[in-house]
Amino acid sequence: MPPGTGEIYGLYLEPDRIGIGLGATLLLHALADLRARSFGEVAVWAFEENERALRLYDRNGFRRDGARRIWEQAGASATEIRLRLSP
């Protein structure tokens, strides 16, 4: 990623907290914090199968850039895709 790019490492909610706007509130707070720290572009990785998360990022201006990676932990694996928000 280019210098000056911020990254949201993870944004996870308890299952019973999904769908009430908390994810959007946390995302907007993180974006405001990154902008206050002079980060222009912002990147986030999301699991390809997590359509809810992908819709959240899409609604907030993030676009898929084609980058993919495999997440592995304790014998499980999943594909992540990168989304970016440009100033």
Biopython code that builds the backbone (N, CA, C, O; Angstrom):
import numpy as np
from Bio.PDB.StructureBuilder import StructureBuilder

atoms = [
    (1, "MET", "N", (0.836, -1.180, 0.000)),
    (1, "MET", "CA", (0.000, 0.000, 0.000)),
    (1, "MET", "C", (0.883, 1.246, 0.000)),
    (1, "MET", "O", (1.979, 1.241, 0.560)),
    (2, "PRO", "N", (0.396, 2.306, -0.630)),
    (2, "PRO", "CA", (1.180, 3.540, -0.670)),
    (2, "PRO", "C", (1.345, 4.160, 0.720)),
    (2, "PRO", "O", (0.504, 3.956, 1.595)),
    (3, "PRO", "N", (2.424, 4.914, 0.923)),
    (3, "PRO", "CA", (2.582, 5.624, 2.192)),
    (3, "PRO", "C", (1.361, 6.517, 2.433)),
    (3, "PRO", "O", (0.768, 7.040, 1.490)),
    (4, "GLY", "N", (1.002, 6.680, 3.684)),
    (4, "GLY", "CA", (-0.150, 7.508, 4.017)),
    (4, "GLY", "C", (-1.473, 6.768, 3.952)),
    (4, "GLY", "O", (-2.534, 7.373, 4.103)),
    (5, "THR", "N", (-1.416, 5.448, 3.726)),
    (5, "THR", "CA", (-2.632, 4.645, 3.693)),
    (5, "THR", "C", (-2.892, 4.071, 5.083)),
    (5, "THR", "O", (-2.024, 3.431, 5.676)),
    (6, "GLY", "N", (-4.079, 4.306, 5.583)),
    (6, "GLY", "CA", (-4.480, 3.744, 6.864)),
    (6, "GLY", "C", (-5.127, 2.386, 6.645)),
    (6, "GLY", "O", (-5.574, 2.079, 5.539)),
    (7, "GLU", "N", (-5.179, 1.581, 7.684)),
    (7, "GLU", "CA", (-5.826, 0.281, 7.570)),
    (7, "GLU", "C", (-6.705, 0.032, 8.783)),
    (7, "GLU", "O", (-6.290, 0.226, 9.925)),
    (8, "ILE", "N", (-7.909, -0.396, 8.514)),
    (8, "ILE", "CA", (-8.787, -0.864, 9.574)),
    (8, "ILE", "C", (-8.529, -2.355, 9.666)),
    (8, "ILE", "O", (-8.862, -3.110, 8.753)),
    (9, "TYR", "N", (-7.942, -2.769, 10.759)),
    (9, "TYR", "CA", (-7.495, -4.156, 10.885)),
    (9, "TYR", "C", (-8.663, -5.110, 11.072)),
    (9, "TYR", "O", (-8.682, -6.191, 10.482)),
    (10, "GLY", "N", (-9.605, -4.734, 11.863)),
    (10, "GLY", "CA", (-10.744, -5.611, 12.090)),
    (10, "GLY", "C", (-11.907, -4.850, 12.672)),
    (10, "GLY", "O", (-11.727, -3.913, 13.451)),
    (11, "LEU", "N", (-13.090, -5.254, 12.294)),
    (11, "LEU", "CA", (-14.313, -4.638, 12.808)),
    (11, "LEU", "C", (-15.299, -5.783, 13.013)),
    (11, "LEU", "O", (-15.974, -6.214, 12.078)),
    (12, "TYR", "N", (-15.368, -6.259, 14.235)),
    (12, "TYR", "CA", (-16.181, -7.438, 14.530)),
    (12, "TYR", "C", (-17.208, -7.101, 15.602)),
    (12, "TYR", "O", (-16.928, -6.344, 16.532)),
    (13, "LEU", "N", (-18.390, -7.666, 15.462)),
    (13, "LEU", "CA", (-19.459, -7.452, 16.426)),
    (13, "LEU", "C", (-19.959, -8.788, 16.955)),
    (13, "LEU", "O", (-19.874, -9.811, 16.274)),
    (14, "GLU", "N", (-20.475, -8.768, 18.162)),
    (14, "GLU", "CA", (-21.175, -9.935, 18.681)),
    (14, "GLU", "C", (-22.387, -10.182, 17.785)),
    (14, "GLU", "O", (-23.028, -9.227, 17.346)),
    (15, "PRO", "N", (-22.709, -11.429, 17.509)),
    (15, "PRO", "CA", (-23.829, -11.718, 16.598)),
    (15, "PRO", "C", (-25.143, -11.021, 16.963)),
    (15, "PRO", "O", (-25.896, -10.626, 16.073)),
    (16, "ASP", "N", (-25.425, -10.866, 18.255)),
    (16, "ASP", "CA", (-26.688, -10.222, 18.634)),
    (16, "ASP", "C", (-26.649, -8.705, 18.502)),
    (16, "ASP", "O", (-27.653, -8.037, 18.751)),
    (17, "ARG", "N", (-25.515, -8.161, 18.119)),
    (17, "ARG", "CA", (-25.376, -6.710, 17.897)),
    (17, "ARG", "C", (-25.393, -6.344, 16.410)),
    (17, "ARG", "O", (-25.354, -5.163, 16.065)),
    (18, "ILE", "N", (-25.450, -7.334, 15.540)),
    (18, "ILE", "CA", (-25.441, -7.090, 14.094)),
    (18, "ILE", "C", (-26.823, -6.611, 13.665)),
    (18, "ILE", "O", (-27.846, -7.130, 14.112)),
    (19, "GLY", "N", (-26.830, -5.604, 12.785)),
    (19, "GLY", "CA", (-28.086, -5.137, 12.212)),
    (19, "GLY", "C", (-28.729, -3.964, 12.926)),
    (19, "GLY", "O", (-29.844, -3.572, 12.583)),
    (20, "ILE", "N", (-28.046, -3.395, 13.915)),
    (20, "ILE", "CA", (-28.636, -2.263, 14.635)),
    (20, "ILE", "C", (-27.866, -0.955, 14.391)),
    (20, "ILE", "O", (-28.110, 0.046, 15.064)),
    (21, "GLY", "N", (-26.948, -0.970, 13.435)),
    (21, "GLY", "CA", (-26.200, 0.245, 13.101)),
    (21, "GLY", "C", (-24.898, 0.425, 13.841)),
    (21, "GLY", "O", (-24.190, 1.408, 13.619)),
    (22, "LEU", "N", (-24.570, -0.497, 14.710)),
    (22, "LEU", "CA", (-23.338, -0.360, 15.483)),
    (22, "LEU", "C", (-22.099, -0.474, 14.609)),
    (22, "LEU", "O", (-21.129, 0.257, 14.813)),
    (23, "GLY", "N", (-22.118, -1.388, 13.633)),
    (23, "GLY", "CA", (-20.971, -1.528, 12.728)),
    (23, "GLY", "C", (-20.706, -0.255, 11.954)),
    (23, "GLY", "O", (-19.557, 0.165, 11.818)),
    (24, "ALA", "N", (-21.762, 0.364, 11.444)),
    (24, "ALA", "CA", (-21.612, 1.624, 10.700)),
    (24, "ALA", "C", (-21.068, 2.725, 11.609)),
    (24, "ALA", "O", (-20.226, 3.522, 11.192)),
    (25, "THR", "N", (-21.550, 2.766, 12.846)),
    (25, "THR", "CA", (-21.066, 3.773, 13.792)),
    (25, "THR", "C", (-19.579, 3.577, 14.072)),
    (25, "THR", "O", (-18.817, 4.543, 14.082)),
    (26, "LEU", "N", (-19.168, 2.341, 14.298)),
    (26, "LEU", "CA", (-17.750, 2.068, 14.544)),
    (26, "LEU", "C", (-16.899, 2.402, 13.320)),
    (26, "LEU", "O", (-15.818, 2.977, 13.452)),
    (27, "LEU", "N", (-17.382, 2.045, 12.138)),
    (27, "LEU", "CA", (-16.641, 2.334, 10.913)),
    (27, "LEU", "C", (-16.471, 3.841, 10.734)),
    (27, "LEU", "O", (-15.369, 4.307, 10.447)),
    (28, "LEU", "N", (-17.542, 4.600, 10.898)),
    (28, "LEU", "CA", (-17.449, 6.051, 10.734)),
    (28, "LEU", "C", (-16.513, 6.672, 11.763)),
    (28, "LEU", "O", (-15.793, 7.621, 11.451)),
    (29, "HIS", "N", (-16.516, 6.148, 12.983)),
    (29, "HIS", "CA", (-15.588, 6.637, 14.008)),
    (29, "HIS", "C", (-14.136, 6.348, 13.605)),
    (29, "HIS", "O", (-13.268, 7.213, 13.718)),
    (30, "ALA", "N", (-13.888, 5.125, 13.135)),
    (30, "ALA", "CA", (-12.529, 4.759, 12.705)),
    (30, "ALA", "C", (-12.073, 5.637, 11.544)),
    (30, "ALA", "O", (-10.930, 6.092, 11.519)),
    (31, "LEU", "N", (-12.963, 5.877, 10.584)),
    (31, "LEU", "CA", (-12.601, 6.724, 9.440)),
    (31, "LEU", "C", (-12.303, 8.151, 9.878)),
    (31, "LEU", "O", (-11.352, 8.762, 9.391)),
    (32, "ALA", "N", (-13.111, 8.689, 10.796)),
    (32, "ALA", "CA", (-12.865, 10.045, 11.301)),
    (32, "ALA", "C", (-11.516, 10.115, 12.005)),
    (32, "ALA", "O", (-10.785, 11.093, 11.849)),
    (33, "ASP", "N", (-11.182, 9.088, 12.776)),
    (33, "ASP", "CA", (-9.902, 9.054, 13.474)),
    (33, "ASP", "C", (-8.743, 8.994, 12.491)),
    (33, "ASP", "O", (-7.745, 9.693, 12.667)),
    (34, "LEU", "N", (-8.863, 8.168, 11.461)),
    (34, "LEU", "CA", (-7.790, 8.073, 10.460)),
    (34, "LEU", "C", (-7.624, 9.389, 9.699)),
    (34, "LEU", "O", (-6.499, 9.808, 9.426)),
    (35, "ARG", "N", (-8.721, 10.034, 9.361)),
    (35, "ARG", "CA", (-8.634, 11.332, 8.666)),
    (35, "ARG", "C", (-7.988, 12.381, 9.565)),
    (35, "ARG", "O", (-7.192, 13.194, 9.096)),
    (36, "ALA", "N", (-8.329, 12.366, 10.859)),
    (36, "ALA", "CA", (-7.729, 13.316, 11.800)),
    (36, "ALA", "C", (-6.224, 13.102, 11.919)),
    (36, "ALA", "O", (-5.484, 14.019, 12.274)),
    (37, "ARG", "N", (-5.781, 11.889, 11.620)),
    (37, "ARG", "CA", (-4.345, 11.569, 11.669)),
    (37, "ARG", "C", (-3.689, 11.712, 10.298)),
    (37, "ARG", "O", (-2.558, 11.269, 10.097)),
    (38, "SER", "N", (-4.399, 12.330, 9.358)),
    (38, "SER", "CA", (-3.897, 12.663, 8.010)),
    (38, "SER", "C", (-3.683, 11.459, 7.103)),
    (38, "SER", "O", (-2.877, 11.524, 6.175)),
    (39, "PHE", "N", (-4.385, 10.372, 7.354)),
    (39, "PHE", "CA", (-4.346, 9.259, 6.410)),
    (39, "PHE", "C", (-5.317, 9.582, 5.284)),
    (39, "PHE", "O", (-6.471, 9.932, 5.531)),
    (40, "GLY", "N", (-4.843, 9.464, 4.044)),
    (40, "GLY", "CA", (-5.699, 9.751, 2.901)),
    (40, "GLY", "C", (-6.528, 8.540, 2.535)),
    (40, "GLY", "O", (-7.745, 8.518, 2.723)),
    (41, "GLU", "N", (-5.865, 7.553, 2.019)),
    (41, "GLU", "CA", (-6.542, 6.325, 1.606)),
    (41, "GLU", "C", (-6.674, 5.387, 2.807)),
    (41, "GLU", "O", (-5.846, 5.411, 3.718)),
    (42, "VAL", "N", (-7.724, 4.562, 2.798)),
    (42, "VAL", "CA", (-7.948, 3.597, 3.869)),
    (42, "VAL", "C", (-8.223, 2.238, 3.237)),
    (42, "VAL", "O", (-8.951, 2.142, 2.249)),
    (43, "ALA", "N", (-7.643, 1.196, 3.806)),
    (43, "ALA", "CA", (-7.850, -0.166, 3.321)),
    (43, "ALA", "C", (-8.432, -1.022, 4.443)),
    (43, "ALA", "O", (-8.194, -0.775, 5.625)),
    (44, "VAL", "N", (-9.191, -2.021, 4.047)),
    (44, "VAL", "CA", (-9.732, -2.993, 4.984)),
    (44, "VAL", "C", (-9.816, -4.336, 4.268)),
    (44, "VAL", "O", (-10.107, -4.392, 3.073)),
    (45, "TRP", "N", (-9.562, -5.407, 4.995)),
    (45, "TRP", "CA", (-9.719, -6.756, 4.465)),
    (45, "TRP", "C", (-10.995, -7.339, 5.053)),
    (45, "TRP", "O", (-11.268, -7.178, 6.242)),
    (46, "ALA", "N", (-11.766, -8.009, 4.229)),
    (46, "ALA", "CA", (-13.009, -8.643, 4.689)),
    (46, "ALA", "C", (-13.092, -10.043, 4.096)),
    (46, "ALA", "O", (-12.595, -10.306, 3.000)),
    (47, "PHE", "N", (-13.730, -10.932, 4.846)),
    (47, "PHE", "CA", (-13.917, -12.287, 4.319)),
    (47, "PHE", "C", (-14.859, -12.235, 3.119)),
    (47, "PHE", "O", (-15.915, -11.606, 3.171)),
    (48, "GLU", "N", (-14.471, -12.891, 2.063)),
    (48, "GLU", "CA", (-15.236, -12.896, 0.820)),
    (48, "GLU", "C", (-16.675, -13.379, 1.032)),
    (48, "GLU", "O", (-17.586, -12.923, 0.341)),
    (49, "GLU", "N", (-16.880, -14.282, 1.964)),
    (49, "GLU", "CA", (-18.211, -14.842, 2.232)),
    (49, "GLU", "C", (-19.072, -13.943, 3.128)),
    (49, "GLU", "O", (-20.262, -14.209, 3.301)),
    (50, "ASN", "N", (-18.496, -12.900, 3.690)),
    (50, "ASN", "CA", (-19.226, -12.041, 4.625)),
    (50, "ASN", "C", (-19.930, -10.915, 3.870)),
    (50, "ASN", "O", (-19.458, -9.779, 3.841)),
    (51, "GLU", "N", (-21.057, -11.249, 3.266)),
    (51, "GLU", "CA", (-21.787, -10.278, 2.448)),
    (51, "GLU", "C", (-22.256, -9.064, 3.238)),
    (51, "GLU", "O", (-22.290, -7.955, 2.705)),
    (52, "ARG", "N", (-22.616, -9.260, 4.495)),
    (52, "ARG", "CA", (-23.053, -8.111, 5.314)),
    (52, "ARG", "C", (-21.929, -7.093, 5.464)),
    (52, "ARG", "O", (-22.145, -5.892, 5.304)),
    (53, "ALA", "N", (-20.736, -7.577, 5.770)),
    (53, "ALA", "CA", (-19.591, -6.672, 5.926)),
    (53, "ALA", "C", (-19.273, -5.996, 4.604)),
    (53, "ALA", "O", (-19.009, -4.794, 4.565)),
    (54, "LEU", "N", (-19.296, -6.753, 3.534)),
    (54, "LEU", "CA", (-18.995, -6.174, 2.218)),
    (54, "LEU", "C", (-20.008, -5.092, 1.853)),
    (54, "LEU", "O", (-19.634, -4.061, 1.295)),
    (55, "ARG", "N", (-21.285, -5.315, 2.163)),
    (55, "ARG", "CA", (-22.306, -4.284, 1.898)),
    (55, "ARG", "C", (-22.051, -3.032, 2.740)),
    (55, "ARG", "O", (-22.218, -1.912, 2.257)),
    (56, "LEU", "N", (-21.647, -3.225, 4.003)),
    (56, "LEU", "CA", (-21.334, -2.084, 4.866)),
    (56, "LEU", "C", (-20.218, -1.245, 4.253)),
    (56, "LEU", "O", (-20.329, -0.022, 4.163)),
    (57, "TYR", "N", (-19.159, -1.897, 3.839)),
    (57, "TYR", "CA", (-18.042, -1.156, 3.241)),
    (57, "TYR", "C", (-18.443, -0.521, 1.914)),
    (57, "TYR", "O", (-18.071, 0.619, 1.639)),
    (58, "ASP", "N", (-19.186, -1.233, 1.101)),
    (58, "ASP", "CA", (-19.660, -0.672, -0.176)),
    (58, "ASP", "C", (-20.493, 0.587, 0.067)),
    (58, "ASP", "O", (-20.297, 1.601, -0.603)),
    (59, "ARG", "N", (-21.420, 0.524, 1.020)),
    (59, "ARG", "CA", (-22.288, 1.672, 1.319)),
    (59, "ARG", "C", (-21.499, 2.881, 1.796)),
    (59, "ARG", "O", (-21.966, 4.015, 1.686)),
    (60, "ASN", "N", (-20.310, 2.644, 2.323)),
    (60, "ASN", "CA", (-19.493, 3.735, 2.851)),
    (60, "ASN", "C", (-18.357, 4.126, 1.923)),
    (60, "ASN", "O", (-17.394, 4.763, 2.350)),
    (61, "GLY", "N", (-18.466, 3.748, 0.652)),
    (61, "GLY", "CA", (-17.532, 4.235, -0.357)),
    (61, "GLY", "C", (-16.321, 3.375, -0.641)),
    (61, "GLY", "O", (-15.517, 3.723, -1.506)),
    (62, "PHE", "N", (-16.162, 2.254, 0.062)),
    (62, "PHE", "CA", (-15.037, 1.365, -0.205)),
    (62, "PHE", "C", (-15.276, 0.622, -1.512)),
    (62, "PHE", "O", (-16.414, 0.303, -1.856)),
    (63, "ARG", "N", (-14.192, 0.349, -2.241)),
    (63, "ARG", "CA", (-14.278, -0.395, -3.490)),
    (63, "ARG", "C", (-13.260, -1.529, -3.467)),
    (63, "ARG", "O", (-12.137, -1.360, -2.992)),
    (64, "ARG", "N", (-13.660, -2.665, -3.977)),
    (64, "ARG", "CA", (-12.775, -3.832, -4.069)),
    (64, "ARG", "C", (-11.675, -3.531, -5.074)),
    (64, "ARG", "O", (-11.940, -3.041, -6.172)),
    (65, "ASP", "N", (-10.441, -3.826, -4.691)),
    (65, "ASP", "CA", (-9.326, -3.513, -5.591)),
    (65, "ASP", "C", (-8.717, -4.743, -6.254)),
    (65, "ASP", "O", (-7.717, -4.629, -6.963)),
    (66, "GLY", "N", (-9.305, -5.912, -6.033)),
    (66, "GLY", "CA", (-8.825, -7.126, -6.684)),
    (66, "GLY", "C", (-7.823, -7.935, -5.879)),
    (66, "GLY", "O", (-7.514, -9.070, -6.242)),
    (67, "ALA", "N", (-7.308, -7.369, -4.789)),
    (67, "ALA", "CA", (-6.343, -8.106, -3.962)),
    (67, "ALA", "C", (-7.079, -9.162, -3.140)),
    (67, "ALA", "O", (-8.170, -8.920, -2.624)),
    (68, "ARG", "N", (-6.470, -10.317, -3.031)),
    (68, "ARG", "CA", (-7.037, -11.442, -2.282)),
    (68, "ARG", "C", (-5.916, -12.095, -1.484)),
    (68, "ARG", "O", (-4.750, -12.049, -1.875)),
    (69, "ARG", "N", (-6.279, -12.695, -0.376)),
    (69, "ARG", "CA", (-5.324, -13.474, 0.407)),
    (69, "ARG", "C", (-6.097, -14.559, 1.162)),
    (69, "ARG", "O", (-7.315, -14.491, 1.326)),
    (70, "ILE", "N", (-5.361, -15.528, 1.600)),
    (70, "ILE", "CA", (-5.954, -16.627, 2.359)),
    (70, "ILE", "C", (-5.653, -16.418, 3.831)),
    (70, "ILE", "O", (-4.494, -16.266, 4.218)),
    (71, "TRP", "N", (-6.679, -16.411, 4.641)),
    (71, "TRP", "CA", (-6.560, -16.336, 6.091)),
    (71, "TRP", "C", (-6.593, -17.763, 6.615)),
    (71, "TRP", "O", (-7.464, -18.551, 6.243)),
    (72, "GLU", "N", (-5.644, -18.090, 7.475)),
    (72, "GLU", "CA", (-5.591, -19.437, 8.046)),
    (72, "GLU", "C", (-5.384, -19.340, 9.548)),
    (72, "GLU", "O", (-4.593, -18.536, 10.041)),
    (73, "GLN", "N", (-6.127, -20.193, 10.266)),
    (73, "GLN", "CA", (-5.953, -20.254, 11.712)),
    (73, "GLN", "C", (-6.514, -21.575, 12.205)),
    (73, "GLN", "O", (-7.638, -21.950, 11.873)),
    (74, "ALA", "N", (-5.731, -22.263, 12.988)),
    (74, "ALA", "CA", (-6.147, -23.524, 13.629)),
    (74, "ALA", "C", (-6.746, -24.513, 12.635)),
    (74, "ALA", "O", (-7.750, -25.162, 12.928)),
    (75, "GLY", "N", (-6.138, -24.625, 11.474)),
    (75, "GLY", "CA", (-6.592, -25.588, 10.479)),
    (75, "GLY", "C", (-7.745, -25.128, 9.610)),
    (75, "GLY", "O", (-8.136, -25.840, 8.685)),
    (76, "ALA", "N", (-8.297, -23.959, 9.883)),
    (76, "ALA", "CA", (-9.382, -23.407, 9.061)),
    (76, "ALA", "C", (-8.802, -22.351, 8.129)),
    (76, "ALA", "O", (-7.777, -21.738, 8.428)),
    (77, "SER", "N", (-9.468, -22.147, 7.001)),
    (77, "SER", "CA", (-9.013, -21.100, 6.086)),
    (77, "SER", "C", (-10.212, -20.461, 5.397)),
    (77, "SER", "O", (-11.275, -21.067, 5.263)),
    (78, "ALA", "N", (-10.010, -19.221, 4.965)),
    (78, "ALA", "CA", (-11.041, -18.472, 4.250)),
    (78, "ALA", "C", (-10.346, -17.438, 3.379)),
    (78, "ALA", "O", (-9.225, -17.021, 3.669)),
    (79, "THR", "N", (-11.007, -17.033, 2.325)),
    (79, "THR", "CA", (-10.459, -16.010, 1.435)),
    (79, "THR", "C", (-10.892, -14.629, 1.909)),
    (79, "THR", "O", (-12.062, -14.390, 2.208)),
    (80, "GLU", "N", (-9.923, -13.733, 1.966)),
    (80, "GLU", "CA", (-10.197, -12.331, 2.275)),
    (80, "GLU", "C", (-9.982, -11.508, 1.008)),
    (80, "GLU", "O", (-9.141, -11.838, 0.172)),
    (81, "ILE", "N", (-10.746, -10.446, 0.886)),
    (81, "ILE", "CA", (-10.544, -9.507, -0.216)),
    (81, "ILE", "C", (-10.292, -8.121, 0.372)),
    (81, "ILE", "O", (-10.776, -7.787, 1.454)),
    (82, "ARG", "N", (-9.528, -7.332, -0.364)),
    (82, "ARG", "CA", (-9.200, -5.988, 0.125)),
    (82, "ARG", "C", (-10.123, -4.968, -0.528)),
    (82, "ARG", "O", (-10.418, -5.029, -1.722)),
    (83, "LEU", "N", (-10.563, -4.033, 0.299)),
    (83, "LEU", "CA", (-11.365, -2.914, -0.182)),
    (83, "LEU", "C", (-10.630, -1.645, 0.194)),
    (83, "LEU", "O", (-9.968, -1.583, 1.230)),
    (84, "ARG", "N", (-10.750, -0.624, -0.657)),
    (84, "ARG", "CA", (-10.052, 0.628, -0.403)),
    (84, "ARG", "C", (-11.002, 1.807, -0.544)),
    (84, "ARG", "O", (-11.924, 1.804, -1.359)),
    (85, "LEU", "N", (-10.747, 2.795, 0.267)),
    (85, "LEU", "CA", (-11.487, 4.057, 0.235)),
    (85, "LEU", "C", (-10.490, 5.146, -0.086)),
    (85, "LEU", "O", (-9.546, 5.380, 0.669)),
    (86, "SER", "N", (-10.699, 5.811, -1.204)),
    (86, "SER", "CA", (-9.800, 6.895, -1.612)),
    (86, "SER", "C", (-10.407, 8.228, -1.205)),
    (86, "SER", "O", (-11.627, 8.369, -1.131)),
    (87, "PRO", "N", (-9.540, 9.210, -0.941)),
    (87, "PRO", "CA", (-10.043, 10.530, -0.543)),
    (87, "PRO", "C", (-10.849, 11.191, -1.641)),
    (87, "PRO", "O", (-11.341, 12.305, -1.462)),
]
sb = StructureBuilder()
sb.init_structure("model")
sb.init_model(0)
sb.init_chain("A")
sb.init_seg("    ")
for serial, (resi, resn, name, xyz) in enumerate(atoms, 1):
    if name == "N":
        sb.init_residue(resn, " ", resi, " ")
    sb.init_atom(name, np.array(xyz, "f"), 0.0, 1.0, " ", f" {name:<3s}", serial, name[0])
structure = sb.get_structure()
